[in-house]
Amino acid sequence: MFSVGDAVLTAEALPKYKFPYLSGTKICNYWLYVIYQYTDRVYQNMENLTVAPDTHVCKASHKLGLIDDEEFASGNVQQIVIDRWQELLQNTMLCPIDVHTPLWLWSRNGFPAL
């Protein structure tokens, strides 16, 4: 069994030109989640997989009031979104990455009424 932290460190250590789709905060966490969901790979510390803070997740987080206008416009909005989802979901049965797909789909589809 691999720890999420070790998997992230390994992905970050890989030459970026050989694995361009695994680099970065957004995509590395999401790929590890996809691998976990669709293979028999098991990770320890799944709660350490952060939400993948792409444009849609940031927009949805803003729409939900998790971040304010100033934070949404800041240069470190991705880290703020990661931190807020980690805080919000701490001590729950959900991991931050679990909210990625619903947030992404909600934003991508223009925020239809819930």
C-alpha positions in Angstrom: 0.0 0.0 0.0 1.3 3.4 -1.0 0.8 6.6 0.9 -0.6 9.6 -0.9 2.3 11.7 0.2 4.8 9.3 -1.2 2.9 9.1 -4.5 2.8 12.9 -4.8 6.5 13.2 -4.0 7.3 10.6 -6.6 5.2 12.3 -9.3 6.8 15.7 -8.5 10.3 14.1 -8.8 9.7 12.7 -12.3 11.1 14.6 -15.2 8.3 16.9 -16.3 8.9 16.4 -20.0 8.4 12.7 -19.6 5.2 12.9 -17.6 3.7 16.4 -18.4 0.2 15.3 -17.3 1.2 14.4 -13.8 2.8 17.6 -12.8 1.2 20.4 -10.8 -1.1 20.6 -7.8 -4.3 20.2 -9.8 -3.7 17.3 -12.0 -1.4 15.2 -9.9 -4.0 14.8 -7.2 -6.8 14.2 -9.7 -4.8 11.5 -11.5 -4.0 9.7 -8.2 -7.8 9.8 -7.5 -8.6 8.4 -10.9 -6.1 5.7 -10.5 -7.6 4.9 -7.1 -11.1 4.9 -8.5 -10.6 2.8 -11.6 -7.8 0.4 -10.6 -7.1 -1.9 -7.7 -4.5 0.6 -6.4 -4.9 1.4 -2.7 -3.5 4.4 -1.0 -3.0 5.2 2.7 -4.0 8.7 3.8 -6.6 9.4 1.1 -7.6 12.5 3.0 -4.3 14.0 1.8 -5.5 14.1 -1.8 -6.5 17.7 -2.1 -9.3 19.0 -4.2 -7.9 19.7 -7.7 -8.3 23.5 -7.9 -8.8 24.0 -11.5 -10.9 27.0 -12.9 -14.2 25.3 -12.4 -13.5 24.1 -8.9 -12.4 27.6 -8.0 -15.5 29.2 -9.5 -17.8 26.7 -7.7 -16.0 27.3 -4.4 -16.6 31.0 -5.0 -20.2 30.5 -5.9 -20.7 28.5 -2.7 -19.1 31.3 -0.6 -16.2 29.2 0.4 -13.9 32.0 -0.9 -14.7 35.7 -1.2 -14.2 38.0 -4.2 -10.8 39.1 -3.2 -9.5 35.6 -2.6 -11.0 34.5 -6.0 -9.1 37.2 -7.8 -5.8 36.5 -5.9 -2.8 34.9 -7.4 -2.9 32.1 -4.9 -6.6 31.2 -5.3 -5.7 27.6 -5.9 -4.0 27.2 -2.6 -6.8 29.0 -0.8 -9.3 26.7 -2.3 -7.2 23.6 -1.3 -7.0 24.9 2.3 -10.7 25.8 2.6 -11.9 22.3 1.4 -9.4 20.6 3.7 -10.6 22.6 6.6 -14.3 22.1 5.7 -14.0 18.4 5.3 -11.7 17.7 8.2 -13.2 15.1 10.5 -15.8 14.0 8.0 -16.1 10.9 5.9 -15.2 12.8 2.7 -11.8 13.5 1.3 -11.3 16.9 -0.4 -10.8 15.2 -3.8 -14.3 13.6 -3.5 -15.9 17.0 -4.2 -13.9 17.7 -7.3 -16.1 16.1 -9.9 -19.4 17.5 -8.6 -17.9 21.0 -8.3 -16.4 20.7 -11.8 -19.6 19.5 -13.4 -21.7 22.1 -11.6 -19.5 25.0 -12.8 -19.0 23.5 -16.3 -22.7 23.3 -16.8 -23.3 27.0 -15.8 -24.3 26.4 -12.2 -27.8 25.0 -12.7 -30.1 25.4 -9.6 -29.5 22.7 -7.1 
